[in-house]
Amino acid sequence: QVQLAESGGGLVQPGGSLRLSCTTSTNIFTINYMGWYRQAPGKQRELVAQVTSGGSTNYADFVKGRFTISREVAKSTVYLQMNSLKPEDTAVYYCKARYVRISAWYESWGQGTQVTVSS
């Protein structure tokens, strides 16, 4: 099973920036989809951004123009650059990998990292 380790969360003021990192235990090209999700208290987990093994990206409407997902293949790491942060971005952010092995789909989740946007 692919293991994921997130880092980079913390407390930031509104308008500030943070960069989250998700390091995988395998070659990132073998993971079909790498995504960042978030879950705020009392709310469902939701997709923030996703990148495919081919490099295509998609974003939730509420982060378009503010967040950027990227990869560093040599480090098997996916990043989420978050700019112009708002209090409503406060949540636990999770990294997810979705991949195929011998014709079967699998999912792995990271442990989550807290992002708090507050003055």
C-alpha positions in Angstrom: 0.0 0.0 0.0 1.2 3.5 -0.8 2.0 5.5 2.3 1.6 9.3 2.4 3.1 11.8 4.8 1.8 15.4 4.9 3.5 18.5 6.4 3.3 22.2 6.3 0.1 23.1 8.1 -0.1 25.8 10.7 -1.6 29.1 11.8 -1.7 32.0 9.3 -3.4 35.4 9.2 -6.1 36.1 6.6 -4.4 37.0 3.3 -1.4 34.9 4.1 0.2 31.9 2.4 1.1 28.3 3.3 2.5 25.4 1.4 1.5 21.9 2.2 3.6 18.9 1.2 2.6 15.2 0.7 5.5 12.7 0.2 4.6 9.3 -1.1 6.4 6.0 -0.6 6.5 5.2 -4.3 7.2 6.7 -7.7 4.7 9.4 -8.2 4.2 8.5 -11.8 2.6 5.2 -10.7 -0.2 7.0 -8.8 -3.1 7.7 -11.1 -4.5 10.6 -9.0 -3.0 12.6 -6.3 -5.4 14.9 -4.5 -5.7 17.3 -1.6 -9.0 17.2 0.4 -10.1 19.2 3.4 -12.5 18.7 6.2 -13.8 21.5 8.4 -15.5 20.8 11.8 -19.1 19.6 11.2 -18.6 19.4 7.5 -18.0 16.7 5.0 -14.6 16.1 3.5 -14.3 17.9 0.1 -11.9 17.9 -2.8 -9.6 20.9 -3.0 -7.3 20.1 -5.9 -6.1 17.0 -7.9 -3.3 16.2 -10.3 -3.1 13.1 -12.5 -0.1 11.0 -13.4 -0.1 12.8 -16.7 0.1 16.2 -15.0 -3.5 17.4 -15.6 -4.9 19.4 -12.7 -8.4 20.4 -11.5 -9.5 22.6 -8.7 -12.6 23.2 -6.6 -14.3 26.5 -7.5 -13.7 27.9 -4.1 -9.9 27.8 -4.5 -9.4 28.6 -8.2 -6.9 31.4 -8.6 -5.7 31.1 -5.0 -4.3 27.5 -4.6 -1.9 25.6 -6.9 -1.2 21.9 -6.9 2.2 20.8 -8.2 4.6 17.8 -8.2 8.3 17.3 -7.6 8.9 13.9 -9.1 12.5 13.4 -7.8 11.2 13.8 -4.3 7.9 11.9 -4.8 6.1 14.9 -3.4 3.0 16.8 -4.2 2.5 20.3 -3.0 -0.4 22.6 -2.4 0.5 26.2 -2.5 -2.2 28.2 -0.8 -2.3 32.0 -1.2 -4.8 34.7 -0.2 -6.0 32.4 2.6 -9.4 33.1 4.2 -10.8 32.1 7.5 -13.2 29.7 5.7 -10.1 27.8 4.5 -9.6 26.6 8.1 -9.7 22.8 8.0 -7.7 19.6 8.3 -6.1 19.0 4.9 -5.6 15.5 3.7 -3.5 14.0 0.9 -5.0 11.1 -1.0 -3.6 8.8 -3.6 -5.7 6.7 -5.9 -3.9 4.1 -8.0 -4.3 0.9 -10.0 -2.4 -2.3 -9.1 -3.0 -5.5 -11.2 -6.3 -4.1 -12.5 -7.7 -3.2 -9.1 -8.1 0.4 -7.7 -6.8 1.4 -4.3 -6.8 4.5 -2.2 -4.4 5.7 0.5 -4.9 8.7 2.8 -2.4 10.7 4.8 -2.9 11.5 8.5 -4.0 15.1 7.8 -2.5 18.5 8.7 -4.3 21.3 10.4 -4.6 24.7 8.6 -6.0 27.6 10.7 -6.6 31.0 9.2 -7.2 33.5 11.9 -6.2 37.0 13.0 
